[in-house]
Structures are given as structure tokens and as C-alpha cells.
């Protein structure tokens, strides 16, 4: 027996319906032909991940800047050394 694959749209539709609590988990499961445990899992995943939707994206950008900053300083230093070397070899004064 092959496992069923459900789209993200389908999973979110069922999870939202479960969160609304207008029907029981068993009613939702039988309506969409899925197991009740699967409905509970999708509901739990939606609730756990919903915080990420509303998190401050600017704070994430700052963290990624902190990760890349040392690399950029290193590259600037390397380019400065190469530029100084080229100036020395070509006879250009600072």
C-alpha cells in the first residue's frame, strides 16, 4: 500500500478547519478521508509554526548580518592588501 501525499494547501485547509472547532476531529477526518491522528498532527504543526508568520523579519535580517560581517571584513582586508601590492609593483604612490 502506497502512502498518500497531501499538498500544503490541503493540509492547511484541514488544520484551519480543526482549529475553528466547528466540527469534531473525527468528522473532519471522515469528510476528507484522512486519519484523525493526521488531522491532529496538522493542527498542532500549524499552531506551533504560526508564531514564525508574525515574527519581526527585521530581527532575522540583523542576525544574518552578524553572521556575514566578519567574512566581509576579511574580504575587505584581503582586497586592500592586493591593492597595496599592485600599487607597489606598478610604481603608483599613495
Protein Blocks (a to p, Z undefined) as FASTA:
>chain_A
ZZddddfklmmmmmmmmmnomacfklmmmmnopafklmmmmmmmmmmmmmmmmpcfklmm
mmmmmmmmmmmmmmmmmmmmmmmmmmmmnopaZZ
